[in-house]
Structure formats: structure tokens, C-alpha cells
Amino acid sequence: SKAISSYLYLEEKSNYATYVLESRVGLMRSYRELQQHENCIKYADLVHSDEKVSNLVSNEAVLMKAKSLFDSYQHDLAMESFEKTVALNHGAMGAEAKYYIAYIHYIKEHYDESIEVIYNIAKKYPSQKMWITKGFILMSDNFVKVGDYFQAKYILKTIVENYKGENLKNEAILKLDLIEELEKAESVTVEMQ
């Protein structure tokens, strides 16, 4: 990409630490956008370790590293970076990191731990409605995995009735439909036995 070429040139040729840092932040963000996880992780580490970086950008670097580790299936390392993000952030970045922690527990089939982390998102980050709602959608997935369709549907219906954002509301509707299909399939299986 043209932006990456420009940032790489700036990083290599600049004699000013501020410009080098600016180029590295740009590279970190560009590589993240392009899903080039290894490069994103490399530049996130460089940004985070720079003593001139602001706390906000340093915290962003930790979160970007965590997300790139997650996207490259390095879940244990991602968990460490997400936990570091939570420790450093009390706003949207912290809520997002908590969501990913819950998601990693879900992937590892630690459903109770995932649900506990999701409750913690709602408790610790009450103003982060989107992350709370994404968490509750994930919670419904946890309940589906353990066969508690009633609880899963209740959560999703609550989201459909109360959440203002269309994307997550539509996601909840789709998951409700899937649960109903699962229930129908299971009732057919039971009837055939």
C-alpha cells in the first residue's frame, strides 16, 4: 500500500524521533487494517516501548497487538495482551479487551468463565453499551453450547427489544432464528427415536 511505503520511508530516513514514532504508529495501524498480523505485532511492540508515546497510543498498541495475536490464533499470548489492556484502560478499550477475553474462554470451551467475564463487562463498563451487547450475544452462544436454549433466546430477545443499534440487533435476530432451527432439528431427532 502507498501509506505503508510512505511510513517505511519516513521511519528509515527521519532524523527526528517524533517522526519515527509517527511512522511506526501509522505502520502499526496500516498493518492491522490489512490484517498483516506479524507486522502489526512488530510495530505495536515498537510503539508501546517508545518512551515518547502517549498513554493513549501506547494502550492502543497493546490492544492492536492483542487483536493481531487473536486473529492469528495465538490465543494464549492474546489473552496476556488483552489482560494488560484491561489493566491499563477503563473505557472502550478495556471493555473491548474484556470481550475478547470472554471470547477466548468461549473458544476454549470454558463457558462458565466466558459468562463470568461478560457479566464483569456489564458491571465494570456500564457506559459501553456496544461491548456489553456484544458480550451478551456471546453469552447466548455460551448457553447454546451447554444446551440452555431458553436462556440463550431470552438474552437475544431482550437485545432485539431494547438495543438501539441495528447491526447487533440483526445479529441477535439471526441467532434467534438459528436457535429455533436447532430446537426443531432436535425435536425431529427425538420424535424419530
Buried (B, 14 or more C-beta within 10 A) or exposed (E): EEEBEBBBEBBEEBEEEEEBBBBBBBBBBBBBEEEBBEBBBBBBBBBBEBEEBEEEBBBBBBBBBBBBBBEBEBBEBBBBBBBBBBEBBEEBBBBBBBBBBBBBBBEEEBBEBBBEBBBBBBEEBEEBBBBBBBBBBBBBBBBBEEEBBEBBBEBBBBBBEEBEEEEBBEBBBEBBEBBEEBEEEEEEEEEEE
